[in-house]
């Protein structure tokens, strides 16, 4: 028995109710959204890793980060020693 495309569409349309159609549409949207989010997340992650790798590979950047870290540690130490000497007293040696 040969059926035309229109007959097949009519049978399929008769079998699916509007709630069925809405459920199918919702499932497809969720699946597409998940796939899109995954691909975007992977692309952003890759770009960030490459950018950080290129920036961290530079000696001047490493030196700048070391200098900034030293300044922060010095300021923290000064603040703790002047305003909270009890914290330093609690350090066990």
Phi and psi in radians as a Rosetta constraint file:
Dihedral C 1 N 2 CA 2 C 2 CIRCULARHARMONIC -1.625 0.35
Dihedral N 2 CA 2 C 2 N 3 CIRCULARHARMONIC 2.410 0.35
Dihedral C 2 N 3 CA 3 C 3 CIRCULARHARMONIC -2.145 0.35
Dihedral N 3 CA 3 C 3 N 4 CIRCULARHARMONIC 2.533 0.35
Dihedral C 3 N 4 CA 4 C 4 CIRCULARHARMONIC -1.487 0.35
Dihedral N 4 CA 4 C 4 N 5 CIRCULARHARMONIC 2.894 0.35
Dihedral C 4 N 5 CA 5 C 5 CIRCULARHARMONIC -1.092 0.35
Dihedral N 5 CA 5 C 5 N 6 CIRCULARHARMONIC -0.669 0.35
Dihedral C 5 N 6 CA 6 C 6 CIRCULARHARMONIC -1.113 0.35
Dihedral N 6 CA 6 C 6 N 7 CIRCULARHARMONIC -0.682 0.35
Dihedral C 6 N 7 CA 7 C 7 CIRCULARHARMONIC -1.150 0.35
Dihedral N 7 CA 7 C 7 N 8 CIRCULARHARMONIC -0.706 0.35
Dihedral C 7 N 8 CA 8 C 8 CIRCULARHARMONIC -1.123 0.35
Dihedral N 8 CA 8 C 8 N 9 CIRCULARHARMONIC -0.773 0.35
Dihedral C 8 N 9 CA 9 C 9 CIRCULARHARMONIC -1.057 0.35
Dihedral N 9 CA 9 C 9 N 10 CIRCULARHARMONIC -0.694 0.35
Dihedral C 9 N 10 CA 10 C 10 CIRCULARHARMONIC -1.134 0.35
Dihedral N 10 CA 10 C 10 N 11 CIRCULARHARMONIC -0.725 0.35
Dihedral C 10 N 11 CA 11 C 11 CIRCULARHARMONIC -1.141 0.35
Dihedral N 11 CA 11 C 11 N 12 CIRCULARHARMONIC -0.773 0.35
Dihedral C 11 N 12 CA 12 C 12 CIRCULARHARMONIC -1.118 0.35
Dihedral N 12 CA 12 C 12 N 13 CIRCULARHARMONIC -0.757 0.35
Dihedral C 12 N 13 CA 13 C 13 CIRCULARHARMONIC -1.115 0.35
Dihedral N 13 CA 13 C 13 N 14 CIRCULARHARMONIC -0.624 0.35
Dihedral C 13 N 14 CA 14 C 14 CIRCULARHARMONIC -1.221 0.35
Dihedral N 14 CA 14 C 14 N 15 CIRCULARHARMONIC -0.599 0.35
Dihedral C 14 N 15 CA 15 C 15 CIRCULARHARMONIC -1.318 0.35
Dihedral N 15 CA 15 C 15 N 16 CIRCULARHARMONIC -0.524 0.35
Dihedral C 15 N 16 CA 16 C 16 CIRCULARHARMONIC -1.629 0.35
Dihedral N 16 CA 16 C 16 N 17 CIRCULARHARMONIC 2.251 0.35
Dihedral C 16 N 17 CA 17 C 17 CIRCULARHARMONIC -1.525 0.35
Dihedral N 17 CA 17 C 17 N 18 CIRCULARHARMONIC 3.037 0.35
Dihedral C 17 N 18 CA 18 C 18 CIRCULARHARMONIC -1.159 0.35
Dihedral N 18 CA 18 C 18 N 19 CIRCULARHARMONIC -0.604 0.35
Dihedral C 18 N 19 CA 19 C 19 CIRCULARHARMONIC -1.186 0.35
Dihedral N 19 CA 19 C 19 N 20 CIRCULARHARMONIC -0.647 0.35
Dihedral C 19 N 20 CA 20 C 20 CIRCULARHARMONIC -1.086 0.35
Dihedral N 20 CA 20 C 20 N 21 CIRCULARHARMONIC -0.776 0.35
Dihedral C 20 N 21 CA 21 C 21 CIRCULARHARMONIC -1.088 0.35
Dihedral N 21 CA 21 C 21 N 22 CIRCULARHARMONIC -0.736 0.35
Dihedral C 21 N 22 CA 22 C 22 CIRCULARHARMONIC -1.129 0.35
Dihedral N 22 CA 22 C 22 N 23 CIRCULARHARMONIC -0.698 0.35
Dihedral C 22 N 23 CA 23 C 23 CIRCULARHARMONIC -1.111 0.35
Dihedral N 23 CA 23 C 23 N 24 CIRCULARHARMONIC -0.762 0.35
Dihedral C 23 N 24 CA 24 C 24 CIRCULARHARMONIC -1.107 0.35
Dihedral N 24 CA 24 C 24 N 25 CIRCULARHARMONIC -0.777 0.35
Dihedral C 24 N 25 CA 25 C 25 CIRCULARHARMONIC -1.087 0.35
Dihedral N 25 CA 25 C 25 N 26 CIRCULARHARMONIC -0.747 0.35
Dihedral C 25 N 26 CA 26 C 26 CIRCULARHARMONIC -1.106 0.35
Dihedral N 26 CA 26 C 26 N 27 CIRCULARHARMONIC -0.759 0.35
Dihedral C 26 N 27 CA 27 C 27 CIRCULARHARMONIC -1.108 0.35
Dihedral N 27 CA 27 C 27 N 28 CIRCULARHARMONIC -0.725 0.35
Dihedral C 27 N 28 CA 28 C 28 CIRCULARHARMONIC -1.124 0.35
Dihedral N 28 CA 28 C 28 N 29 CIRCULARHARMONIC -0.754 0.35
Dihedral C 28 N 29 CA 29 C 29 CIRCULARHARMONIC -1.079 0.35
Dihedral N 29 CA 29 C 29 N 30 CIRCULARHARMONIC -0.750 0.35
Dihedral C 29 N 30 CA 30 C 30 CIRCULARHARMONIC -1.097 0.35
Dihedral N 30 CA 30 C 30 N 31 CIRCULARHARMONIC -0.746 0.35
Dihedral C 30 N 31 CA 31 C 31 CIRCULARHARMONIC -1.144 0.35
Dihedral N 31 CA 31 C 31 N 32 CIRCULARHARMONIC -0.775 0.35
Dihedral C 31 N 32 CA 32 C 32 CIRCULARHARMONIC -1.132 0.35
Dihedral N 32 CA 32 C 32 N 33 CIRCULARHARMONIC -0.708 0.35
Dihedral C 32 N 33 CA 33 C 33 CIRCULARHARMONIC -1.100 0.35
Dihedral N 33 CA 33 C 33 N 34 CIRCULARHARMONIC -0.746 0.35
Dihedral C 33 N 34 CA 34 C 34 CIRCULARHARMONIC -1.107 0.35
Dihedral N 34 CA 34 C 34 N 35 CIRCULARHARMONIC -0.793 0.35
Dihedral C 34 N 35 CA 35 C 35 CIRCULARHARMONIC -1.077 0.35
Dihedral N 35 CA 35 C 35 N 36 CIRCULARHARMONIC -0.724 0.35
Dihedral C 35 N 36 CA 36 C 36 CIRCULARHARMONIC -1.140 0.35
Dihedral N 36 CA 36 C 36 N 37 CIRCULARHARMONIC -0.789 0.35
Dihedral C 36 N 37 CA 37 C 37 CIRCULARHARMONIC -1.080 0.35
Dihedral N 37 CA 37 C 37 N 38 CIRCULARHARMONIC -0.757 0.35
Dihedral C 37 N 38 CA 38 C 38 CIRCULARHARMONIC -1.059 0.35
Dihedral N 38 CA 38 C 38 N 39 CIRCULARHARMONIC -0.780 0.35
Dihedral C 38 N 39 CA 39 C 39 CIRCULARHARMONIC -1.196 0.35
Dihedral N 39 CA 39 C 39 N 40 CIRCULARHARMONIC -0.656 0.35
Dihedral C 39 N 40 CA 40 C 40 CIRCULARHARMONIC -1.188 0.35
Dihedral N 40 CA 40 C 40 N 41 CIRCULARHARMONIC -0.750 0.35
Dihedral C 40 N 41 CA 41 C 41 CIRCULARHARMONIC -1.068 0.35
Dihedral N 41 CA 41 C 41 N 42 CIRCULARHARMONIC -0.773 0.35
Dihedral C 41 N 42 CA 42 C 42 CIRCULARHARMONIC -1.114 0.35
Dihedral N 42 CA 42 C 42 N 43 CIRCULARHARMONIC -0.713 0.35
Dihedral C 42 N 43 CA 43 C 43 CIRCULARHARMONIC -1.156 0.35
Dihedral N 43 CA 43 C 43 N 44 CIRCULARHARMONIC -0.753 0.35
Dihedral C 43 N 44 CA 44 C 44 CIRCULARHARMONIC -1.158 0.35
Dihedral N 44 CA 44 C 44 N 45 CIRCULARHARMONIC -0.750 0.35
Dihedral C 44 N 45 CA 45 C 45 CIRCULARHARMONIC -1.040 0.35
Dihedral N 45 CA 45 C 45 N 46 CIRCULARHARMONIC -0.764 0.35
Dihedral C 45 N 46 CA 46 C 46 CIRCULARHARMONIC -1.123 0.35
Dihedral N 46 CA 46 C 46 N 47 CIRCULARHARMONIC -0.761 0.35
Dihedral C 46 N 47 CA 47 C 47 CIRCULARHARMONIC -1.121 0.35
Dihedral N 47 CA 47 C 47 N 48 CIRCULARHARMONIC -0.723 0.35
Dihedral C 47 N 48 CA 48 C 48 CIRCULARHARMONIC -1.145 0.35
Dihedral N 48 CA 48 C 48 N 49 CIRCULARHARMONIC -0.765 0.35
Dihedral C 48 N 49 CA 49 C 49 CIRCULARHARMONIC -1.052 0.35
Dihedral N 49 CA 49 C 49 N 50 CIRCULARHARMONIC -0.764 0.35
Dihedral C 49 N 50 CA 50 C 50 CIRCULARHARMONIC -1.118 0.35
Dihedral N 50 CA 50 C 50 N 51 CIRCULARHARMONIC -0.727 0.35
Dihedral C 50 N 51 CA 51 C 51 CIRCULARHARMONIC -1.170 0.35
Dihedral N 51 CA 51 C 51 N 52 CIRCULARHARMONIC -0.756 0.35
Dihedral C 51 N 52 CA 52 C 52 CIRCULARHARMONIC -1.138 0.35
Dihedral N 52 CA 52 C 52 N 53 CIRCULARHARMONIC -0.715 0.35
Dihedral C 52 N 53 CA 53 C 53 CIRCULARHARMONIC -1.081 0.35
Dihedral N 53 CA 53 C 53 N 54 CIRCULARHARMONIC -0.758 0.35
Dihedral C 53 N 54 CA 54 C 54 CIRCULARHARMONIC -1.195 0.35
Dihedral N 54 CA 54 C 54 N 55 CIRCULARHARMONIC -0.650 0.35
Dihedral C 54 N 55 CA 55 C 55 CIRCULARHARMONIC -1.255 0.35
Dihedral N 55 CA 55 C 55 N 56 CIRCULARHARMONIC -0.697 0.35
Dihedral C 55 N 56 CA 56 C 56 CIRCULARHARMONIC -1.314 0.35
Dihedral N 56 CA 56 C 56 N 57 CIRCULARHARMONIC -0.366 0.35
Dihedral C 56 N 57 CA 57 C 57 CIRCULARHARMONIC -1.278 0.35
Dihedral N 57 CA 57 C 57 N 58 CIRCULARHARMONIC -0.294 0.35
Dihedral C 57 N 58 CA 58 C 58 CIRCULARHARMONIC -1.409 0.35
Dihedral N 58 CA 58 C 58 N 59 CIRCULARHARMONIC 2.259 0.35
Dihedral C 58 N 59 CA 59 C 59 CIRCULARHARMONIC -1.137 0.35
Dihedral N 59 CA 59 C 59 N 60 CIRCULARHARMONIC -0.637 0.35
Dihedral C 59 N 60 CA 60 C 60 CIRCULARHARMONIC -1.157 0.35
Dihedral N 60 CA 60 C 60 N 61 CIRCULARHARMONIC -0.667 0.35
Dihedral C 60 N 61 CA 61 C 61 CIRCULARHARMONIC -1.138 0.35
Dihedral N 61 CA 61 C 61 N 62 CIRCULARHARMONIC -0.736 0.35
Dihedral C 61 N 62 CA 62 C 62 CIRCULARHARMONIC -1.092 0.35
Dihedral N 62 CA 62 C 62 N 63 CIRCULARHARMONIC -0.707 0.35
Dihedral C 62 N 63 CA 63 C 63 CIRCULARHARMONIC -1.151 0.35
Dihedral N 63 CA 63 C 63 N 64 CIRCULARHARMONIC -0.742 0.35
Dihedral C 63 N 64 CA 64 C 64 CIRCULARHARMONIC -1.085 0.35
Dihedral N 64 CA 64 C 64 N 65 CIRCULARHARMONIC -0.754 0.35
Dihedral C 64 N 65 CA 65 C 65 CIRCULARHARMONIC -1.127 0.35
Dihedral N 65 CA 65 C 65 N 66 CIRCULARHARMONIC -0.674 0.35
Dihedral C 65 N 66 CA 66 C 66 CIRCULARHARMONIC -1.127 0.35
Dihedral N 66 CA 66 C 66 N 67 CIRCULARHARMONIC -0.747 0.35
Dihedral C 66 N 67 CA 67 C 67 CIRCULARHARMONIC -1.112 0.35
Dihedral N 67 CA 67 C 67 N 68 CIRCULARHARMONIC -0.767 0.35
Dihedral C 67 N 68 CA 68 C 68 CIRCULARHARMONIC -1.092 0.35
Dihedral N 68 CA 68 C 68 N 69 CIRCULARHARMONIC -0.748 0.35
Dihedral C 68 N 69 CA 69 C 69 CIRCULARHARMONIC -1.086 0.35
Dihedral N 69 CA 69 C 69 N 70 CIRCULARHARMONIC -0.735 0.35
Dihedral C 69 N 70 CA 70 C 70 CIRCULARHARMONIC -1.085 0.35
Dihedral N 70 CA 70 C 70 N 71 CIRCULARHARMONIC -0.766 0.35
Dihedral C 70 N 71 CA 71 C 71 CIRCULARHARMONIC -1.063 0.35
Dihedral N 71 CA 71 C 71 N 72 CIRCULARHARMONIC -0.733 0.35
Dihedral C 71 N 72 CA 72 C 72 CIRCULARHARMONIC -1.124 0.35
Dihedral N 72 CA 72 C 72 N 73 CIRCULARHARMONIC -0.776 0.35
Dihedral C 72 N 73 CA 73 C 73 CIRCULARHARMONIC -1.118 0.35
Dihedral N 73 CA 73 C 73 N 74 CIRCULARHARMONIC -0.714 0.35
Dihedral C 73 N 74 CA 74 C 74 CIRCULARHARMONIC -1.091 0.35
Dihedral N 74 CA 74 C 74 N 75 CIRCULARHARMONIC -0.791 0.35
Dihedral C 74 N 75 CA 75 C 75 CIRCULARHARMONIC -1.140 0.35
Dihedral N 75 CA 75 C 75 N 76 CIRCULARHARMONIC -0.685 0.35
Dihedral C 75 N 76 CA 76 C 76 CIRCULARHARMONIC -1.104 0.35
Dihedral N 76 CA 76 C 76 N 77 CIRCULARHARMONIC -0.788 0.35
Dihedral C 76 N 77 CA 77 C 77 CIRCULARHARMONIC -1.054 0.35
Dihedral N 77 CA 77 C 77 N 78 CIRCULARHARMONIC -0.803 0.35
Dihedral C 77 N 78 CA 78 C 78 CIRCULARHARMONIC -1.059 0.35
Dihedral N 78 CA 78 C 78 N 79 CIRCULARHARMONIC -0.801 0.35
Dihedral C 78 N 79 CA 79 C 79 CIRCULARHARMONIC -1.085 0.35
Dihedral N 79 CA 79 C 79 N 80 CIRCULARHARMONIC -0.765 0.35
Dihedral C 79 N 80 CA 80 C 80 CIRCULARHARMONIC -1.152 0.35
Dihedral N 80 CA 80 C 80 N 81 CIRCULARHARMONIC -0.706 0.35
Dihedral C 80 N 81 CA 81 C 81 CIRCULARHARMONIC -1.261 0.35
Dihedral N 81 CA 81 C 81 N 82 CIRCULARHARMONIC -0.610 0.35
Dihedral C 81 N 82 CA 82 C 82 CIRCULARHARMONIC -1.494 0.35
Dihedral N 82 CA 82 C 82 N 83 CIRCULARHARMONIC -0.710 0.35
Dihedral C 82 N 83 CA 83 C 83 CIRCULARHARMONIC -1.727 0.35
Dihedral N 83 CA 83 C 83 N 84 CIRCULARHARMONIC -0.397 0.35
Dihedral C 83 N 84 CA 84 C 84 CIRCULARHARMONIC -2.410 0.35
Dihedral N 84 CA 84 C 84 N 85 CIRCULARHARMONIC 1.120 0.35
Dihedral C 84 N 85 CA 85 C 85 CIRCULARHARMONIC -1.141 0.35
Dihedral N 85 CA 85 C 85 N 86 CIRCULARHARMONIC -0.415 0.35
Dihedral C 85 N 86 CA 86 C 86 CIRCULARHARMONIC -1.112 0.35
Dihedral N 86 CA 86 C 86 N 87 CIRCULARHARMONIC -0.476 0.35
Dihedral C 86 N 87 CA 87 C 87 CIRCULARHARMONIC -1.165 0.35
Dihedral N 87 CA 87 C 87 N 88 CIRCULARHARMONIC -0.758 0.35
Dihedral C 87 N 88 CA 88 C 88 CIRCULARHARMONIC -1.183 0.35
Dihedral N 88 CA 88 C 88 N 89 CIRCULARHARMONIC -0.642 0.35
Dihedral C 88 N 89 CA 89 C 89 CIRCULARHARMONIC -1.118 0.35
Dihedral N 89 CA 89 C 89 N 90 CIRCULARHARMONIC -0.472 0.35
Dihedral C 89 N 90 CA 90 C 90 CIRCULARHARMONIC -1.411 0.35
Dihedral N 90 CA 90 C 90 N 91 CIRCULARHARMONIC -0.181 0.35
Dihedral C 90 N 91 CA 91 C 91 CIRCULARHARMONIC -1.204 0.35
Dihedral N 91 CA 91 C 91 N 92 CIRCULARHARMONIC 2.205 0.35
Dihedral C 91 N 92 CA 92 C 92 CIRCULARHARMONIC -1.563 0.35
Dihedral N 92 CA 92 C 92 N 93 CIRCULARHARMONIC 2.360 0.35
